Amino acid sequence: MLRYTRRAFACCFVLACSPLAFAEVEYFDSEQGRVTVETVADDLEHPWAVAFLPDGTGMLVTERPGRLRIVDGSGQLSEPLDGVPEVYARGQGGLLDVRLSPDFQQDRLVYLSYAEAGEDGKAGTAVGRGRLADDLGGLEDFTVIFRQQPKLSTGIHFGSRLVFDGQGHLFIALGENNQRPTAQDLDKLQGKLVRIRPDGKVPDDNPFVATEGARPESWSYGHRNQQGAALNPWSGKLWTHEHGPRGGDEINVPQPGRNYGWPLATHGINYGGQPIPEAKGETVQGTEPPHYVWEQSPGISGMAFYDAERFPQWQHNLFIGALVDQSLIRLQLDGDKVTHDERLLKQMGARIRDVRLGPDGYLYLLTDSPSGKLLRVGLNGK
């Protein structure tokens, strides 16, 4: 893959009439033409997620140590917003995902997922919401609507991604806190995909509502560490992905009440080279096989389907960030079937934490480092 750099006079990220700004543009060859990469903002400390504010007013970006910032149309970073909850900022823990309410124009609610400490020094994932102040200075009346119970993490495998399904539900993709057997325990929220209402209440039609001893919030189980989730715009179905151990990163299309196998079924082994103690094979009766699996783990995080008009070559593609492989994975789809896997931007040497489709038809990436960047990615220089 060839790489080029030039200084260019380029538009900023929003569709609204934004000021123009000088930006450094890098070019990378791909199977579908030259990919352009522009730095929108930098000096972000381990940024984790990005969400677009309406009307071109900017983007919300989370930093794992516990800061929520706004990046405006000129790429300027705000001071940390007030009203953000205290987070458990250890290991992989901290401030994680951010999503706007589907009714943000009316209620101005911002949803955050984060690692929350318990009384015994361990932690779990929590989700809350607060109203973005009119002056954009902070979140008001932040309220916790979900807590992962019990709290078992000592710093890893929190998940977590937030997705609204367009039907009045909020999905929360969780990790199993590196406590493998708990992913199979229905009385615990480790290794589960959770489905709640935006206020935290449990829908009456959740699959385990009437199951004695089971957590009614759970939608599916047997997951390891889910760090990607997005609605397929063509089918309306939720897709998630999760880290395998050493090998076996996978994509799932979770169905209600189904068991997705971890740790009984896996394509991976322990990091030290030994088998997973609980594993019975790559496929196990009573569990669902992955929709797509990588035998060698790219270390996946973030997920975005491409259904914009700006770059027709990317239509019906799925983009996923890779932390270990340090690339942007482009998966070509035929319906729901993955037909091709291309690795983009490898020469950047950046751990890609989040991938989002912007309202302007560009992809936006966050790179995971002590001085991480927010990048805008396009095709063929357009």
Residue, then its C-alpha position, 0 to 999 in steps of 0.5 A: m500500500l503506497r502512502y502520500t502526504r500533501r497540504a490541502f485546503a479542505c472542508c471541515f467535517v459537517l454538512a452545514c456551512s462550516p468554515l474551511a480549514f487547512a488540513e494535512v491529507e494523507y493518501f493510501d492505495s486501496e482496491q477501490g481507489r486512493v483513500t484520503v485521511e485528514t486529521v480533524a483533532d489530535d491530542l486526545e487521551h485514549p479516545w474511545a467513542v464519537a457521536f455527531l451533534p445535529d446541525g453541524t454543531g460538532m462532535l462529542v468525543t469520550e476520553r477513557p480517563g473520564r473526559l467528555r469533549i466537543v470537537d467543533g467544526s474547525g477541529q478545536l477541542s472544548e474543555p472537559l464537559d461538566g456533569v460526567p460521572e466518576v469512572y473506574a479508569r484502570g486497565q481497559g476501564g474508564l469513560l467508554d461509549v457515547r450515543l445521542s438520544p433518538d429524540f435529541q432535538q427535543d430532549r437533548l439527552v446524551y447516553l454514556s457507558y463507563a466502568e464503575a467501581g464497586e465497594d470491593g474495588k472491582a468494577g462493572t459497566a454502567v450506563g447513564r444519561g444526562r441533558l446536554a446544556d444549551d451552552l454545551g458546557g456539560l451534562e445536567d441531571f445525569t442519571v444511571i439507568f443500568r448497572q452490570q451486576p455483579k461487579l467482577s472486573t479488575g480492569i478488563h473486558f467491560g465491552s461496551r457499545l450502545v445502540f438504539d434500535g429505532q423501536g424504543h429499545l437500547f442495546i448494551a453490548l457487554g464484556e464478561n470481565n474476564q470471568r469466562p464461566t459467567a458468560q453462561d450464567l443467566d443470573k449474571l450480566q457478564g458476557k450478555l447483550v442487554r436490551i432495555r428501554p431508554d429510561g432503564k426499564v425492562p421490556d415485557d417481551n425480553p426473552f428471559v423475563a419469565t425465566e426464574g433466576a435469569r436477569p430479565e435485561s438479557w437479550s443473548y448470552g455467551h459473549r466474551n468482550q463486545q466492543g462493536a455494535a451497529l444496526n444493519p441499515w438494510s435489514g434493520k438487524l443488530w450486528t455485534h462483534e467481540h474479541g476472541p482470546r488468541g484467535g477467534d474474533e467474531i461477528n454475531v447477529p444476536q437473536p433473542g434468548r440464544n447462546y453464542g458459545w463463549p467459553l464453551a465454543t471458540h476458535g481461539i486459545n489462551y494467550g499463553g498457547q494453551p486451550i481454553p479450559e472450558a472449551k469443547g470445540e469450535t462449534v458446540q451443540g446448543t450454541e450459535p456459530p459466529h456469523y463471521v470469524w477471524e482465526q487470527s485476531p485483528g483485535i476489533s473495536g468499533m463498527a459502521f455500515y456504509d449506506a451513504e451516497r458520497f462514495p458509491q464504491w463503499q456501498h454495502n460495506l462494513f467497516i471495523g477498527a483493528l487495535v492489534d492489526q492496526s488497520l481499518i477492516r473493510l468487509q464487502l457484503d452480499g446481503d448478510k454474507v461477508t464476501h471479502d476482507e480488505r485491510l486499509l491504512k496499515q501504514m499509519g500504524a495506528r490502533i483504531r478504536d472507533v469507526r462511525l459514519g458521519p452525516d457528510g458521508y465520510l468515515y470518522l475514526l478514533t486512534d487509541s493512544p495517549s495522544g490519539k486523533l480524530l480522523r476523517v476518511g474518504l475515497n479518491g480524494k472526493 
